[in-house]
């Protein structure tokens, strides 16, 4: 709820951003500094996000996360630094996606609707709708068959 209020104030207009600055600052102090949850206020997140044991989370502010997703502790969703010094894009997360504890999704990838990312997985490639990604680097299991994701 706190994120939704801060997000509304930050994204609605310059006026709401200015008037809501104290609320946004409090959100940053409580979430980032005290709880260890780094979700920038302008991140696009669908309805029904569930954070289980929400410590140590890092979500890039340019990520788009679908509805009814589940994110467990220690998850990172972000970009990568390329060899030429530029940054990659960020993951796009579909609806009803579930991230296991300490999983990582990096780069300009798509994580399809109803996908599952296993605990500790390092995801660097797309996951199709309904796919399951496990391991380091992540392998994608689709319809019970293993496919290479790295």
C-alpha positions in Angstrom: 0.0 0.0 0.0 2.8 2.4 0.9 4.4 1.8 -2.5 1.1 2.4 -4.3 0.7 5.8 -2.6 4.3 6.8 -3.3 4.0 5.6 -6.9 0.8 7.6 -7.4 2.4 10.8 -6.1 5.6 10.3 -8.1 4.0 9.4 -11.4 0.7 11.5 -11.5 2.0 15.0 -12.2 4.8 17.4 -11.1 2.4 18.9 -8.6 1.7 15.6 -6.9 5.4 14.9 -7.0 6.2 18.2 -5.3 3.3 17.9 -2.7 4.1 14.2 -2.1 7.8 14.6 -1.6 7.7 14.0 2.2 5.7 10.8 1.7 8.1 9.7 -1.0 11.1 10.5 1.2 9.5 8.5 4.1 8.8 5.6 1.7 12.5 5.6 0.7 13.7 5.7 4.3 11.4 2.9 5.5 11.6 0.6 2.5 15.2 1.1 1.3 17.1 1.9 4.5 15.1 0.0 7.1 13.5 -2.9 5.3 16.2 -3.5 2.6 13.6 -3.4 -0.2 14.8 -1.3 -3.2 11.8 -0.7 -5.4 11.9 2.8 -6.9 8.7 4.7 -6.7 8.3 5.0 -10.5 8.5 1.2 -11.1 5.4 -0.2 -13.0 3.9 -3.0 -10.9 0.5 -4.6 -11.6 -2.1 -5.3 -8.9 -1.7 -8.0 -6.4 2.1 -8.2 -5.9 3.0 -10.4 -2.9 6.4 -10.0 -1.2 7.2 -13.0 1.1 10.0 -12.2 3.6 10.7 -9.1 1.6 14.2 -8.3 2.7 17.2 -7.9 0.3 15.0 -7.1 -2.7 16.4 -5.1 -5.6 14.1 -4.2 -8.6 15.3 -1.8 -11.3 13.0 1.2 -11.6 12.5 0.6 -15.3 11.2 -3.0 -14.9 7.6 -3.7 -15.6 6.0 -6.4 -13.4 2.6 -7.9 -14.2 -0.3 -8.6 -11.9 -0.4 -11.2 -9.0 3.3 -11.9 -9.0 5.1 -13.4 -6.0 8.6 -12.3 -5.1 10.6 -13.9 -2.2 13.5 -12.5 -0.2 16.9 -11.8 -1.8 15.5 -11.4 -5.4 17.2 -9.1 -7.9 15.5 -8.0 -11.1 17.7 -5.6 -13.1 20.1 -4.7 -15.9 23.6 -5.7 -16.7 26.8 -3.7 -17.5 28.0 -4.5 -21.0 31.7 -4.8 -21.9 31.5 -1.5 -23.8 30.3 0.3 -20.6 26.6 0.7 -21.6 23.7 -0.9 -19.7 21.4 -3.5 -21.0 17.6 -3.3 -20.9 15.7 -4.8 -18.0 13.4 -7.8 -17.6 9.7 -7.6 -18.5 7.7 -9.8 -16.1 4.3 -11.2 -17.1 1.3 -11.9 -14.9 1.3 -14.6 -12.2 5.1 -15.0 -12.2 6.7 -16.5 -9.1 10.3 -15.8 -8.1 12.0 -18.2 -5.6 14.3 -16.9 -2.9 17.6 -15.4 -4.0 16.8 -15.7 -7.7 18.2 -13.2 -10.2 16.8 -12.0 -13.5 19.1 -9.8 -15.5 19.1 -8.0 -18.9 16.5 -7.3 -21.5 14.6 -10.6 -21.2 10.9 -11.5 -21.1 9.5 -13.7 -18.3 6.2 -15.0 -19.6 2.9 -15.3 -17.8 2.6 -18.0 -15.1 6.4 -18.6 -15.3 8.3 -19.8 -12.2 11.9 -18.9 -11.4 13.5 -21.4 -9.0 15.3 -20.5 -5.8 18.9 -19.3 -6.5 18.4 -19.4 -10.3 20.4 -16.9 -12.4 18.1 -16.0 -15.4 19.7 -14.5 -18.4 17.3 -15.6 -21.2 13.6 -15.5 -21.9 11.2 -17.8 -20.2 8.1 -18.7 -22.1 4.5 -18.6 -20.7 4.2 -21.4 -18.1 7.9 -22.1 -18.2 10.0 -23.0 -15.2 13.6 -21.8 -14.9 16.1 -23.4 -12.5 19.8 -23.5 -12.0 22.9 -21.4 -12.6 22.8 -20.4 -15.3 19.1 -21.1 -15.6 17.7 -23.9 -17.7 14.2 -23.6 -18.8 11.8 -26.5 -18.3 8.8 -26.3 -20.6 6.0 -28.9 -20.6 8.3 -31.3 -18.7 11.2 -31.0 -21.2 14.5 -29.2 -20.5 15.6 -26.4 -22.9 18.8 -24.5 -22.7 18.4 -20.9 -21.4 22.0 -19.9 -21.3 
